[in-house]
C-alpha cells in the first residue's frame, strides 16, 4: 500500500540576506540518527539559511515524533493527521520505562522497533527502506510548491545531502546510487553493522543483554556465530559495501569524532566495523586545514573535541559544533569543492 508521512522544511527568510533564485532555492536533504526524528534538521537550518539553502527532512522507518504535546506531532487534533501519520504508527508494545513487553499507555519511543533481533530481515529492510525513501524524496523536490502558485520552488540541480549517525549509514548507500545528488556531508557514520552495534558503548550492553536472555552468551562461539549470521543477513543493507561507490560518485566530507561512544572508531576483532573502516573503504584523505579542489574533493575531518551528536548539539563542545556546521556549509555551498577549516583547536592535525 501507499504510506503518507510528514516532512519538515525550512526556507531562508529575509534575515538570512538571501532571496529565492529564479531557478528556485538550492536545498539540503537531511537525515537524522537512530532514536531521533525529522525535527533534528532545525539544528542546521539557520546555518544553511545563512548560505542561501533550504533544508528538508523526513523520518527513517519506525522513527518519528512521539510526544503528543509536540506541535510537530502528526496525530490527535493536528489537522495534518487527516493526510499523514507518524512513521512510528503510534505503536505501544513496550513499557517505555523498563523496555519490557506490554502496553503502558504511552507511544513507544522513536526507533524502539527499528532493530529487530528476532527478525534480522526486517532490521535489514528497515535500513534499506530509509534509502528508498530518500530516493523518493529527492525525486519529489523539483516539483514541490510551498507557495501555492503552481510553480516549483526548488532547484533540482542543486540538491545536497547532510546526515548524522544512522542517517549517515543509510546516506552512504543513498549517495552511492542517487544520480541527482553529488555532494554529501556524512557525520559520524560507520559500517560493519552487526559488530558496530555489538561494540557500541551506547547500544551494545542492551543488545548483549537481550541475546543473553535468549541463551546467547557474549564471548562464546555460539554468540560469535550469531554475529556472523547477522552480518550475512543484513550485509545487503550495510554501507561498507557501498562506500567505494559513494566516494567515486560524490564529493564527500566525513566527520569523525575521536573516542565516539556511539559508533566507535574501531571495534576490536571486527576490521570492517566502526568509523575508520568506512573512511578507509571510501579512501578519504585527512583534512586538517582549509582545502579546495575545483574538480571536487573528498576527505575526513577528525575531531578531537565534541561527541557523537556534536553536529547538532553544542553541549559537549560549542566550538566543535560551530566548526562542524561551518565546514558543512562551506562544503555544500561550493558544491563539494571547498572545506573551510577555521578552528584548528578542535581538529586533529596531520
C-alpha positions in Angstrom: 0.0 0.0 0.0 0.9 3.7 0.0 2.0 5.4 3.2 1.8 9.1 3.6 4.1 10.6 6.2 5.2 14.1 7.3 8.3 16.0 6.3 9.7 19.2 7.7 11.1 22.0 5.7 12.8 25.4 6.3 13.3 28.3 3.9 15.8 31.2 4.2 13.9 34.3 5.4 14.7 38.0 4.9 17.1 38.0 7.8 19.3 35.4 6.0 20.2 38.1 3.4 19.1 35.8 0.6 16.2 35.8 -1.8 14.9 32.9 -3.8 16.8 32.5 -7.1 14.9 32.4 -10.3 15.7 28.7 -10.6 14.4 28.1 -7.1 16.1 27.5 -3.7 19.0 25.1 -3.6 18.2 22.6 -0.9 19.8 20.2 1.6 18.2 16.8 2.3 18.9 16.0 6.0 18.7 12.5 7.5 18.6 12.1 11.3 20.2 9.5 13.5 18.8 6.5 15.4 16.1 7.2 18.1 15.8 10.8 16.7 13.3 12.3 14.3 12.9 14.8 11.4 12.9 17.9 13.7 16.7 17.4 14.2 17.1 19.3 11.0 16.2 22.5 12.8 19.7 22.4 14.4 21.3 23.1 11.0 18.6 25.2 9.4 20.0 28.6 10.4 23.5 27.7 9.2 22.2 26.6 5.9 19.9 29.6 5.5 22.9 31.8 6.1 24.4 30.5 2.8 21.0 30.5 1.0 19.9 26.9 1.3 16.6 25.4 2.2 16.5 22.2 4.2 14.1 19.3 4.1 13.9 16.2 6.4 11.8 13.1 6.8 11.8 10.3 9.4 13.5 7.0 9.0 11.3 3.9 9.2 9.8 3.4 12.6 11.1 6.8 13.7 9.1 9.9 14.4 7.7 12.4 16.8 6.1 10.5 19.7 5.4 13.3 22.2 1.7 14.1 21.6 2.2 17.7 23.0 4.9 18.5 20.5 3.4 20.9 17.8 5.2 18.8 15.1 3.4 15.6 16.2 1.1 14.5 13.4 -1.8 12.9 15.2 -4.7 13.8 17.5 -6.0 17.3 16.8 -3.3 18.2 14.3 -5.1 18.9 11.0 -2.3 17.1 9.1 -3.4 13.9 10.8 -6.1 13.7 8.1 -3.4 13.5 5.5 -0.5 11.6 7.0 0.7 9.8 10.1 3.9 9.4 12.1 6.2 6.6 11.0 6.1 5.1 14.5 2.4 4.3 13.8 1.8 5.3 17.4 2.7 1.8 18.5 2.5 0.9 22.2 4.0 -2.6 22.6 6.6 -2.0 25.4 6.9 -0.2 28.7 8.9 2.9 27.9 10.4 2.9 31.4 11.6 -0.7 31.6 11.7 -1.8 28.0 9.7 -4.9 28.8 6.9 -6.1 26.6 3.4 -4.8 27.4 1.5 -1.6 26.8 2.0 1.4 29.2 -0.4 3.8 27.5 2.4 5.8 26.1 3.6 5.7 22.4 6.8 3.7 22.1 9.9 5.9 21.6 11.3 6.7 18.2 13.2 3.6 16.8 12.1 1.3 19.6 11.2 -1.3 17.0 13.8 -0.4 14.3 16.4 -3.0 15.4 14.6 -6.4 15.4 16.9 -9.2 16.6 14.0 -11.7 16.3 13.7 -11.0 12.6 17.0 -9.9 11.0 15.5 -9.5 7.6 13.2 -6.8 9.0 16.2 -5.0 10.5 18.0 -5.1 7.2 14.9 -3.8 5.3 14.3 -1.0 7.8 17.7 0.4 6.7 17.0 -0.2 3.0 13.6 1.4 3.4 15.3 4.5 4.6 17.4 4.6 1.4 14.4 4.0 -0.8 12.6 6.9 0.9 15.5 9.2 0.3 15.2 8.4 -3.4 11.5 9.2 -3.4 12.1 12.5 -1.5 14.8 13.5 -3.9 12.7 12.8 -7.0 9.9 14.9 -5.5 11.9 18.0 -4.6 11.9 19.5 -8.2 8.1 19.5 -8.2 7.5 20.9 -4.7 5.5 24.1 -4.4 5.3 25.6 -0.9 4.0 29.0 -2.1 0.9 27.5 -3.7 1.3 29.3 -7.0 1.5 26.1 -9.0 5.2 26.6 -9.8 8.2 24.6 -8.4 10.1 26.4 -5.7 13.4 24.4 -5.6 16.3 23.9 -7.9 16.5 20.2 -8.6 20.0 20.6 -10.0 21.3 21.9 -6.6 20.4 19.2 -4.1 23.0 18.3 -1.4 22.9 15.8 1.4 23.7 16.1 5.1 23.3 13.3 7.7 24.2 12.2 11.2 24.8 8.8 12.7 22.2 6.2 11.4 21.4 8.8 8.8 24.9 8.6 7.5 24.7 4.8 7.4 21.6 5.0 5.2 23.1 8.1 3.5 26.2 6.3 2.3 24.1 3.8 0.3 21.8 6.6 -0.9 24.7 8.7 -2.2 26.2 5.6 -3.9 23.1 5.2 -6.1 21.4 8.6 -6.3 22.3 10.4 -9.6 20.8 13.7 -8.7 23.0 14.4 -5.7 26.8 14.7 -5.9 27.7 16.4 -2.6 27.4 14.8 0.8 28.4 15.6 4.4 28.3 12.4 6.4 28.7 12.9 10.2 29.7 10.0 12.4 28.6 7.2 10.2 30.0 3.7 10.1 29.9 0.3 8.6 30.0 -3.4 9.6 26.7 -3.0 11.3 26.5 -6.2 13.4 29.7 -5.7 15.3 29.3 -1.9 15.2 26.2 -2.3 17.3 27.7 -5.0 19.5 30.8 -2.9 20.1 28.9 0.3 20.8 29.1 1.5 24.4 25.7 3.1 23.9 23.8 0.2 22.3 26.0 -2.9 22.9 25.0 -3.6 26.5 21.3 -3.6 25.7 21.8 -5.8 22.7 24.0 -8.2 24.6 21.5 -8.4 27.5 18.8 -9.3 25.0 20.8 -12.0 23.4 22.0 -13.3 26.8 18.3 -13.7 27.8 17.8 -15.7 24.6 20.7 -18.0 25.6 23.5 -16.4 23.6 26.4 -15.6 26.0 28.8 -13.0 24.8 32.3 -14.3 24.2 31.1 -17.8 23.3 31.5 -19.5 19.9 27.7 -19.6 19.6 27.4 -15.8 20.2 30.1 -15.1 17.6 28.3 -17.4 15.2 25.1 -15.4 15.7 27.0 -12.2 14.9 28.4 -13.7 11.7 24.9 -14.9 10.6 23.5 -11.5 11.5 26.1 -9.7 9.3 25.4 -12.2 6.5 21.7 -11.5 6.6 22.0 -7.7 6.8 25.0 -7.4 4.5 22.9 -6.1 1.6 21.9 -3.2 3.7 25.4 -2.4 5.1 27.1 0.8 3.9 30.6 -0.7 4.0 29.7 -2.5 0.7 28.7 0.8 -1.0 31.4 3.0 0.4 33.8 2.9 -2.6 31.0 3.8 -5.0 29.8 6.6 -2.7 33.2 8.3 -2.9 33.5 7.6 -6.6 30.2 9.2 -7.4 30.2 12.1 -5.0 32.3 14.8 -3.3 32.3 13.6 0.4 33.1 15.3 3.6 33.1 12.8 6.5 33.2 13.9 10.2 34.6 11.5 12.7 34.8 12.2 16.5 37.8 10.6 18.1 36.6 8.5 21.0 33.0 8.4 19.8 30.9 6.3 22.3 28.0 5.5 20.0 29.7 4.5 16.7 33.2 3.7 17.8 36.2 4.5 15.6 37.2 0.8 15.5 35.8 -2.4 17.0 38.3 -5.0 18.4 38.2 -8.1 16.3 36.0 -6.6 13.7 38.1 -4.9 11.0 35.1 -3.7 8.9 33.2 -2.2 11.8 33.2 1.4 13.1 34.1 4.8 11.5 37.7 4.1 10.5 36.9 1.1 8.2 34.3 3.0 6.2 36.6 6.0 5.9 39.3 3.6 4.5 36.7 2.0 2.2 35.9 5.4 0.8 39.6 6.2 0.5 39.1 9.6 2.3 42.3 11.6 2.9 42.6 13.6 6.2 41.7 17.2 6.2 43.1 19.5 8.9 43.2 22.9 7.2 41.2 24.7 4.6 41.2 22.6 1.4 39.9 23.3 -2.1 39.8 21.5 -5.4 37.8 23.0 -8.3 37.2 19.5 -9.6 35.7 18.4 -6.3 37.2 16.9 -3.1 36.7 14.0 -0.7 38.1 14.0 2.8 37.6 13.2 6.5 38.0 15.7 9.4 38.7 14.0 12.7 37.5 16.0 15.7 39.4 16.0 19.0 36.5 17.7 20.8 32.8 17.1 20.9 30.8 13.8 20.9 28.6 11.7 18.6 25.9 14.4 18.4 28.0 17.5 18.1 26.9 18.4 14.6 23.5 19.2 16.1 24.1 19.7 19.8 26.8 22.0 21.3 26.6 20.6 24.8 29.8 18.6 24.6 31.7 21.3 22.8 30.3 24.5 21.4 33.5 25.1 19.4 33.2 21.6 17.8 29.6 22.2 16.8 30.4 25.6 15.3 33.3 24.2 13.3 31.3 21.2 12.1 28.5 23.3 10.9 30.8 25.8 9.3 32.6 23.1 7.4 29.3 21.6 6.4 28.1 24.9 5.0 31.3 25.5 3.0 31.2 22.1 1.5 27.6 22.4 0.5 27.7 26.0 -0.9 30.7 25.3 -3.0 29.2 22.1 -4.5 31.8 19.9 -2.8 34.9 21.8 -3.9 36.0 23.6 -0.6 36.1 22.7 3.1 36.9 25.8 5.2 38.6 24.9 8.5 38.5 27.8 10.9 39.1 26.4 14.4 42.1 24.0 14.3 42.0 23.6 18.1 39.1 21.0 17.7 40.6 19.2 14.7 43.3 16.5 14.6 46.4 17.8 12.7 48.2 16.0 10.0 
